[in-house]
Amino acid sequence: MSDNPFEDKGSSGGANPFAEPAAGKGGGGGEFHNPFEQPAPAAQVAVASGGVSGGSAYETAPAPASTFGAYDTGAYGGSAGAYGADQPGAPKAFNPTPVPPSNGEATVRVRELDDRERVLDDRERELARREAELVANGGLKKKNYPFPGCFVFVYHSIQDDIPEDKKPAVKMAHYAFVITVTALCWNFLAATAAMFMFQSVMGWLMAAIYLGAGVPLAWILWYRRIYSACKHDSALGFLWFFIVFLVHIGFCIYAFTGMSS
């Protein structure tokens, strides 16, 4: 009977060509080498061999490289490493710098500053002019109206304040004011006499109201208006004078008729 080529003949028989060789032994009696095996890194060789001279395996192992490259922010944030040291190749921290204004914005700002400076210069010149006028006139004008040396409360001078072409109108208005004050004073005296003779208390009370309110209102509402309008040539002042003076004329007509009711 012929021999079976696949039969295990044991240690004394022939070798099985499909059996794995013993560890550490090759087919030819030498060391077995896998041609497809990757070569082991030097650090692993050092660990496997028990380290190298002068240090342990942990000292010779290289530090792990960052997997994020330039964007590695470390364990505590920022461009520095885990302990604050800057990593090579890492971007610097973002420090915003003020953007200088463009030429158009700078031009607008310069123009605004020039306008403000021009306004301030105009005000300064106006103040200097007024100061010069006060110095030329001997300082502030003293009060001289209505009774100089006895009772005065305001400065009033048609000759000095009013231009020549407007002096006649202001003088006529002043005459109307004086006549109004005189008439109200006379009305009050007559009402006082009538109160004692005819017990007309209501007539005296109305005369007192006319005198106490009519004189200051006439001065403020229409005479001072035309005085200031002629002095400063103000159209609005003339308009106000004409409106209020018409009301004054209506009151004078009512008082002149003497309607008992």
C-alpha positions in Angstrom: 0.0 0.0 0.0 1.4 3.4 -1.0 2.0 6.2 1.6 -0.6 9.0 2.2 1.0 12.4 1.5 -1.5 14.1 3.9 -0.9 11.8 6.8 0.7 13.1 9.9 3.7 11.0 10.4 4.7 12.5 13.7 8.1 13.5 14.7 9.7 10.6 13.0 7.8 11.0 9.8 8.1 13.6 7.0 7.2 17.3 7.5 3.7 18.7 6.7 4.2 21.3 4.0 1.0 23.1 5.1 1.8 23.2 8.9 2.9 26.5 10.5 6.5 26.6 11.4 7.4 26.7 15.1 7.8 30.1 16.7 11.2 31.6 16.1 12.0 29.1 13.4 11.7 29.4 9.7 11.0 26.8 7.1 14.7 26.5 6.6 15.7 26.3 10.2 16.3 30.1 10.6 14.4 33.0 12.2 10.8 33.5 10.8 10.2 36.9 9.1 6.8 38.2 7.9 7.4 40.2 4.7 4.1 42.1 5.2 4.7 43.2 8.8 5.2 47.0 9.5 8.5 47.9 11.2 8.0 48.9 14.9 8.7 52.5 15.9 11.9 53.3 17.8 9.9 54.3 20.9 8.2 50.9 21.0 11.5 49.1 20.4 12.9 51.0 23.3 10.0 50.1 25.6 10.1 46.5 24.5 13.8 46.3 25.1 13.6 47.9 28.5 14.7 51.5 27.6 17.9 53.0 26.5 20.9 54.0 28.5 20.6 57.3 30.4 16.8 57.3 30.9 13.6 55.4 31.0 11.3 54.7 28.1 9.0 57.6 29.1 11.8 60.1 28.9 12.9 59.0 25.4 9.3 58.9 24.0 8.6 62.0 21.8 5.9 64.5 22.8 2.6 64.0 21.0 2.1 66.4 18.1 -0.9 68.7 18.0 -3.7 67.4 15.8 -5.0 70.9 15.2 -1.9 72.5 13.8 -1.9 76.3 14.0 -5.5 76.3 15.5 -4.5 74.4 18.6 -5.6 76.7 21.5 -4.1 74.5 24.3 -5.8 73.4 27.5 -6.6 77.0 28.8 -7.5 78.7 25.6 -5.7 81.3 23.5 -2.8 80.8 21.3 -0.6 79.6 24.2 -0.1 76.0 25.2 -1.4 74.2 28.2 0.9 76.2 30.6 0.8 79.6 28.9 3.8 79.2 26.5 3.2 80.3 23.0 3.1 77.5 20.5 5.3 77.8 17.5 3.3 78.7 14.4 0.1 79.6 16.5 -1.7 82.8 15.5 -1.4 85.8 17.8 -4.4 86.9 20.0 -6.8 89.2 18.2 -6.2 92.8 19.2 -8.6 95.2 17.5 -7.0 98.5 16.4 -9.1 101.7 15.8 -9.8 102.2 12.2 -8.8 105.7 11.1 -11.7 107.8 9.7 -11.9 108.0 6.0 -11.1 111.2 4.1 -14.8 112.0 3.7 -15.6 111.8 7.4 -12.4 113.7 8.3 -13.5 116.5 5.9 -17.0 116.7 7.5 -15.5 116.9 11.0 -13.1 119.6 10.0 -15.9 121.6 8.4 -18.1 121.3 11.5 -15.2 122.5 13.7 -14.7 125.5 11.3 -18.3 126.4 11.5 -18.3 126.3 15.3 -15.2 128.3 15.5 -16.7 130.9 13.1 -19.8 131.2 15.3 -17.7 131.7 18.4 -15.7 134.4 16.7 -18.9 136.2 15.7 -20.2 136.1 19.3 -16.8 137.3 20.5 -16.9 140.3 18.1 -20.5 141.1 19.1 -19.6 141.1 22.8 -16.6 143.2 22.1 -18.7 145.7 20.2 -21.3 145.9 23.0 -18.5 146.4 25.5 -17.1 149.2 23.4 -20.5 150.9 23.2 -20.9 150.6 27.0 -17.5 152.1 27.5 -18.2 154.9 25.0 -21.5 155.7 26.7 -20.0 155.8 30.2 -21.0 152.3 31.3 -24.5 151.0 31.9 -27.2 153.5 31.3 -28.9 154.7 34.4 -32.6 154.6 35.0 -34.2 158.0 34.4 -37.9 157.5 33.9 -40.6 158.7 34.8 -39.5 161.2 37.5 -35.7 161.7 37.6 -34.4 162.3 41.1 -37.7 161.1 42.7 -39.0 157.9 41.3 -37.4 156.0 38.4 -37.7 152.4 37.3 -36.4 152.2 33.7 -34.1 154.0 31.2 -36.0 156.0 28.6 -34.5 158.4 26.1 -36.1 159.0 22.7 -33.4 161.5 21.8 -30.6 158.9 22.2 -32.2 155.6 21.3 -34.5 156.3 18.4 -33.4 157.1 14.9 -34.3 160.5 13.5 -36.9 159.2 11.0 -38.8 157.4 13.7 -38.7 159.9 16.5 -42.0 161.6 15.6 -44.0 158.3 15.8 -42.4 157.4 19.2 -43.1 160.9 20.5 -46.8 160.6 19.5 -47.0 157.2 21.2 -45.4 158.7 24.3 -48.0 161.5 24.3 -50.8 158.9 24.1 -49.3 157.0 27.0 -49.0 160.1 29.2 -52.6 161.1 28.3 -53.8 157.6 29.2 -52.1 157.7 32.6 -53.5 161.2 33.3 -57.0 160.1 32.3 -56.9 157.0 34.5 -55.6 159.1 37.5 -58.4 161.7 37.0 -61.0 158.9 36.7 -59.8 157.4 40.0 -60.0 160.8 41.8 -63.5 161.4 40.4 -64.6 157.9 41.5 -63.2 158.5 44.9 -65.2 161.7 45.3 -68.4 160.0 44.0 -68.0 157.2 46.5 -68.0 159.7 49.4 -70.9 161.7 47.9 -73.1 159.0 46.4 -71.8 155.9 48.1 -70.7 154.5 44.8 -68.4 151.8 45.9 -68.5 149.7 42.8 -67.5 152.7 40.6 -64.5 153.4 42.9 -63.5 149.8 42.8 -63.5 149.7 39.0 -61.6 153.0 38.8 -58.9 151.5 41.1 -58.6 148.4 38.9 -58.3 150.6 35.7 -55.5 152.6 37.3 -53.6 149.8 38.9 -53.8 147.5 35.8 -54.1 150.0 32.9 -50.9 151.9 33.5 -48.4 149.0 33.6 -50.3 147.1 30.8 -50.2 150.2 28.5 -46.5 150.6 29.1 -45.7 146.9 28.5 -48.2 145.9 25.8 -48.0 148.8 23.4 -45.8 151.8 24.2 -42.7 149.8 25.0 -43.4 147.7 21.9 -43.3 150.6 19.5 -40.3 152.1 21.4 -38.3 148.9 20.9 -39.6 148.3 17.4 -38.4 151.8 16.3 -35.1 151.3 18.1 -34.3 148.0 16.5 -36.4 148.3 13.3 -38.4 145.2 14.1 -41.4 144.4 11.9 -42.9 142.0 14.4 -42.8 144.7 17.1 -44.7 147.1 14.8 -47.4 144.4 14.2 -47.8 143.7 17.9 -48.1 147.5 18.6 -50.9 148.0 16.0 -52.9 145.0 17.3 -52.7 146.0 21.0 -53.2 149.7 20.3 -56.4 149.0 18.5 -57.7 147.2 21.6 -56.6 150.2 23.7 -58.6 152.5 21.4 -61.7 150.4 21.8 -61.3 150.5 25.6 -61.0 154.3 25.5 -64.2 154.6 23.5 -66.0 152.4 26.0 -64.7 154.5 28.9 -65.6 157.8 27.2 -69.2 156.8 26.5 -69.7 156.1 30.2 -72.3 153.3 29.8 -73.8 152.6 33.2 -74.6 148.9 32.4 
